[in-house]
Amino acid sequence: MGKVATAEVLRFMTDCLKAAGAASKAAEQQAELLIQADRMGHPSHGLNRLEMYINDILSGACHPNNEPKVLKENASTAWVDASNVLGATASHFAMDIAIKKAKETGVGWVTVKGSNHNGMAGFWAQKAADKGLIGMAFTNTSPLLAPTRSKQSALGTNPLSVVAPASQGESFYLDMATTAVAVGKIEMQRRKGEPIPHGWAQGPDGRETTDAELAFKTSCLMPLGGGEKTSGYKGFGLSAMVELFCGISSGSNYGHHVRSWSHSGAGGPANLGHCFIAVNPECFAPGFGDRLTDSIQHWRQLEPTDPNLPVLAPGDKEKKAAKETMERGTVSYVKQQIDSSAALAERLKVKPMEVIEN
Amino acid sequence: MGKVATAEVLRFMTDCLKAAGAASKAAEQQAELLIQADRMGHPSHGLNRLEMYINDILSGACHPNNEPKVLKENASTAWVDASNVLGATASHFAMDIAIKKAKETGVGWVTVKGSNHNGMAGFWAQKAADKGLIGMAFTNTSPLLAPTRSKQSALGTNPLSVVAPASQGESFYLDMATTAVAVGKIEMQRRKGEPIPHGWAQGPDGRETTDAELAFKTSCLMPLGGGEKTSGYKGFGLSAMVELFCGISSGSNYGHHVRSWSHSGAGGPANLGHCFIAVNPECFAPGFGDRLTDSIQHWRQLEPTDPNLPVLAPGDKEKKAAKETMERGTVSYVKQQIDSSAALAERLKVKPMEVIEN
């Protein structure tokens, strides 16, 4: 592991994106999106993703300095063409519109085509929650999920996020893939040489496997819920719902038409679809924040099955990680990540990331 | 089993509700909601529920002839007090508003307090889809779901539904509880004397059980995803999201404050919360219906793991059941249901349901 000051990671990511050709604002916004994932304990969506974005810019698959534009607008909706900019640029543009419309009409619902990976879905839902709104964010992704009964994948891990502000400094924070787990969790078991639980992934014969190596190679994730007996078709339905809100509504690539997952920038423009929703809770019953806090605090004090594992409210883990990172002022990365960042610095002729301990 | 003509079930349910004191329209709408669940192969939400509604009316917990009213309104939102009417009356009232607003602004988002059980969530989402819109429906329910790590329940099975019209007569139909399964599935295993799969329910010690009898007695369902290793916290998060949209937004009873599940009408007014959303897909990219149909038809032709079990699109099972019921013109009920309906007829002095075969 190597420790890096948070500000230094931000500096490094911004420099790399600028070296690849992104203007300052686009580079800074994308870097801020990535560091937030590292802060919240989701390293798969942090610095780890930087090279993928760089490769997409260098291959010409992503055009970071284009301008997103509104193609169609209604009192509460907008249809946006991201014009192939970085995911952060597209998502700030779209969520800003959703927030504005929610303030005017109660709801803002914006779909986006022509976009790129936009990191952690929760980042975008949080943006609306920071304005006192219920924020929601959805995105489609490359096909990795096998619909129930299918041998092949046909949908992405298609995450959904809902964030809402509560009273007493509390908030509701849900950010989840609609697969049982993301590929990263299988990779971790594989590195440890341990099996994976039932219900995570399929082997090439379409049956559940507990073999981490085989699961990793097959890359065919099971939906939330696992197999048919444990209602995996609900997770499949949720992933399909996310696609309905994203690609099917926005006219971007969708489902099986989305390019394969790759860090190399191959496969041409991603043309991903997103959906952003903001809702003003003040349009409904007064006391929203108090009822939400009452619920959150009730969940936490429930008697746990294992006294050592207290019940957590959605987002408690992420908030704890973010608080600890803020206090430390540093983020820790595995050696592999430190090494690949050093190689990237050399490749882009950027000042390498200063590592505190290696 | 006993077969009953669909029209006769409708007649019987309407008569019972009227005998209990509901006006004609309220009785007919509630009966139509229930028969649709029987048609679609979800008997738990059909005639099976009738007595519960009757008991709520007779005990004074439900006032079927009150008038729902809008308490607050914005261009795209409404906050409704159902005034304790039957769930069907409240839900028609609220979804009609959501549909109207979606036609005007692109989105209608309506929350409801002071309501009663409103049957199958999909019925309400379908109502918007019948008008060419994406329809969504959510409701809170009595606490039965144990949050991840908790020994006790704190949320309901909190269903969510999304229905959207596609081209070529296709549609997307998702209607799911956010628990792994509903109590009815455990009851079925118990009757058959068979164990339940892992990930469905907890025993009184808070641990997963496969003992159907113990699971039924404990009534502590696991969220979609099952245990923590298989991401059950996502199902918990989804159930909490539904509550956020329903009780927490509308100011009805919510979460642990909702009365216990009972068929007796005990516990006073249910004061349940619902949320209805309608979105106009024409606000976004042209070709929505074609992309949706392409996706649905792609899923169905995926190579199945078991050649005898073809891949189904969300809602295929329900549509097949509804088509078969329409063709037959009859619904079949288990003997227990036929008997309890006969007893109800006697209790309410209503003409008994005419059973074709017993």
Chai-1 contact restraints between the chains, C-beta under 6 A:
chainA,res_idxA,chainB,res_idxB,connection_type,confidence,min_distance_angstrom,max_distance_angstrom,comment,restraint_id
A,N74,B,G106,contact,1.0,0.0,6.0,A-B,restraint_1
A,N74,B,C283,contact,1.0,0.0,6.0,A-B,restraint_2
A,A75,B,A75,contact,1.0,0.0,6.0,A-B,restraint_3
A,A75,B,T105,contact,1.0,0.0,6.0,A-B,restraint_4
A,S76,B,S76,contact,1.0,0.0,6.0,A-B,restraint_5
A,S76,B,T105,contact,1.0,0.0,6.0,A-B,restraint_6
A,S76,B,G106,contact,1.0,0.0,6.0,A-B,restraint_7
A,S76,B,V107,contact,1.0,0.0,6.0,A-B,restraint_8
A,T77,B,G106,contact,1.0,0.0,6.0,A-B,restraint_9
A,T77,B,C283,contact,1.0,0.0,6.0,A-B,restraint_10
A,W79,B,F284,contact,1.0,0.0,6.0,A-B,restraint_11
A,T105,B,A75,contact,1.0,0.0,6.0,A-B,restraint_12
A,T105,B,S76,contact,1.0,0.0,6.0,A-B,restraint_13
A,T105,B,T105,contact,1.0,0.0,6.0,A-B,restraint_14
A,G106,B,N74,contact,1.0,0.0,6.0,A-B,restraint_15
A,G106,B,S76,contact,1.0,0.0,6.0,A-B,restraint_16
A,G106,B,T77,contact,1.0,0.0,6.0,A-B,restraint_17
A,V107,B,S76,contact,1.0,0.0,6.0,A-B,restraint_18
A,V107,B,V107,contact,1.0,0.0,6.0,A-B,restraint_19
A,V107,B,W109,contact,1.0,0.0,6.0,A-B,restraint_20
A,W109,B,V107,contact,1.0,0.0,6.0,A-B,restraint_21
A,T111,B,F284,contact,1.0,0.0,6.0,A-B,restraint_22
A,P147,B,W299,contact,1.0,0.0,6.0,A-B,restraint_23
A,P147,B,V311,contact,1.0,0.0,6.0,A-B,restraint_24
A,R149,B,P304,contact,1.0,0.0,6.0,A-B,restraint_25
A,R149,B,L309,contact,1.0,0.0,6.0,A-B,restraint_26
A,R149,B,V311,contact,1.0,0.0,6.0,A-B,restraint_27
A,S150,B,L302,contact,1.0,0.0,6.0,A-B,restraint_28
A,S150,B,V311,contact,1.0,0.0,6.0,A-B,restraint_29
A,K151,B,E303,contact,1.0,0.0,6.0,A-B,restraint_30
A,K151,B,T305,contact,1.0,0.0,6.0,A-B,restraint_31
A,Q152,B,L302,contact,1.0,0.0,6.0,A-B,restraint_32
A,A154,B,W299,contact,1.0,0.0,6.0,A-B,restraint_33
A,A154,B,L302,contact,1.0,0.0,6.0,A-B,restraint_34
A,V162,B,M241,contact,1.0,0.0,6.0,A-B,restraint_35
A,A164,B,L244,contact,1.0,0.0,6.0,A-B,restraint_36
A,L174,B,G237,contact,1.0,0.0,6.0,A-B,restraint_37
A,L174,B,M241,contact,1.0,0.0,6.0,A-B,restraint_38
A,M176,B,K234,contact,1.0,0.0,6.0,A-B,restraint_39
A,A180,B,T230,contact,1.0,0.0,6.0,A-B,restraint_40
A,A180,B,S231,contact,1.0,0.0,6.0,A-B,restraint_41
A,P197,B,K229,contact,1.0,0.0,6.0,A-B,restraint_42
A,P197,B,T230,contact,1.0,0.0,6.0,A-B,restraint_43
A,G199,B,T230,contact,1.0,0.0,6.0,A-B,restraint_44
A,G206,B,T305,contact,1.0,0.0,6.0,A-B,restraint_45
A,L224,B,G225,contact,1.0,0.0,6.0,A-B,restraint_46
A,L224,B,K234,contact,1.0,0.0,6.0,A-B,restraint_47
A,G225,B,L224,contact,1.0,0.0,6.0,A-B,restraint_48
A,G225,B,G225,contact,1.0,0.0,6.0,A-B,restraint_49
A,G226,B,T230,contact,1.0,0.0,6.0,A-B,restraint_50
A,K229,B,P197,contact,1.0,0.0,6.0,A-B,restraint_51
A,T230,B,A180,contact,1.0,0.0,6.0,A-B,restraint_52
A,T230,B,P197,contact,1.0,0.0,6.0,A-B,restraint_53
A,T230,B,G199,contact,1.0,0.0,6.0,A-B,restraint_54
A,T230,B,G226,contact,1.0,0.0,6.0,A-B,restraint_55
A,S231,B,A180,contact,1.0,0.0,6.0,A-B,restraint_56
A,K234,B,M176,contact,1.0,0.0,6.0,A-B,restraint_57
A,K234,B,L224,contact,1.0,0.0,6.0,A-B,restraint_58
A,G237,B,L174,contact,1.0,0.0,6.0,A-B,restraint_59
A,G237,B,P314,contact,1.0,0.0,6.0,A-B,restraint_60
A,A240,B,P314,contact,1.0,0.0,6.0,A-B,restraint_61
A,M241,B,V162,contact,1.0,0.0,6.0,A-B,restraint_62
A,M241,B,L174,contact,1.0,0.0,6.0,A-B,restraint_63
A,L244,B,A164,contact,1.0,0.0,6.0,A-B,restraint_64
A,I248,B,R291,contact,1.0,0.0,6.0,A-B,restraint_65
A,I248,B,L292,contact,1.0,0.0,6.0,A-B,restraint_66
A,S249,B,F284,contact,1.0,0.0,6.0,A-B,restraint_67
A,S250,B,F284,contact,1.0,0.0,6.0,A-B,restraint_68
A,S250,B,A285,contact,1.0,0.0,6.0,A-B,restraint_69
A,G251,B,A285,contact,1.0,0.0,6.0,A-B,restraint_70
A,Y254,B,R291,contact,1.0,0.0,6.0,A-B,restraint_71
A,G255,B,S295,contact,1.0,0.0,6.0,A-B,restraint_72
A,H256,B,H298,contact,1.0,0.0,6.0,A-B,restraint_73
A,C283,B,N74,contact,1.0,0.0,6.0,A-B,restraint_74
A,C283,B,T77,contact,1.0,0.0,6.0,A-B,restraint_75
A,F284,B,W79,contact,1.0,0.0,6.0,A-B,restraint_76
A,F284,B,T111,contact,1.0,0.0,6.0,A-B,restraint_77
A,F284,B,S249,contact,1.0,0.0,6.0,A-B,restraint_78
A,F284,B,S250,contact,1.0,0.0,6.0,A-B,restraint_79
A,A285,B,S250,contact,1.0,0.0,6.0,A-B,restraint_80
A,A285,B,G251,contact,1.0,0.0,6.0,A-B,restraint_81
A,R291,B,I248,contact,1.0,0.0,6.0,A-B,restraint_82
A,R291,B,Y254,contact,1.0,0.0,6.0,A-B,restraint_83
A,L292,B,I248,contact,1.0,0.0,6.0,A-B,restraint_84
A,S295,B,G255,contact,1.0,0.0,6.0,A-B,restraint_85
A,H298,B,H256,contact,1.0,0.0,6.0,A-B,restraint_86
A,W299,B,P147,contact,1.0,0.0,6.0,A-B,restraint_87
A,W299,B,A154,contact,1.0,0.0,6.0,A-B,restraint_88
A,L302,B,S150,contact,1.0,0.0,6.0,A-B,restraint_89
A,L302,B,Q152,contact,1.0,0.0,6.0,A-B,restraint_90
A,L302,B,A154,contact,1.0,0.0,6.0,A-B,restraint_91
A,E303,B,K151,contact,1.0,0.0,6.0,A-B,restraint_92
A,P304,B,R149,contact,1.0,0.0,6.0,A-B,restraint_93
A,T305,B,K151,contact,1.0,0.0,6.0,A-B,restraint_94
A,T305,B,G206,contact,1.0,0.0,6.0,A-B,restraint_95
A,L309,B,R149,contact,1.0,0.0,6.0,A-B,restraint_96
A,V311,B,P147,contact,1.0,0.0,6.0,A-B,restraint_97
A,V311,B,R149,contact,1.0,0.0,6.0,A-B,restraint_98
A,V311,B,S150,contact,1.0,0.0,6.0,A-B,restraint_99
A,P314,B,G237,contact,1.0,0.0,6.0,A-B,restraint_100
A,P314,B,A240,contact,1.0,0.0,6.0,A-B,restraint_101
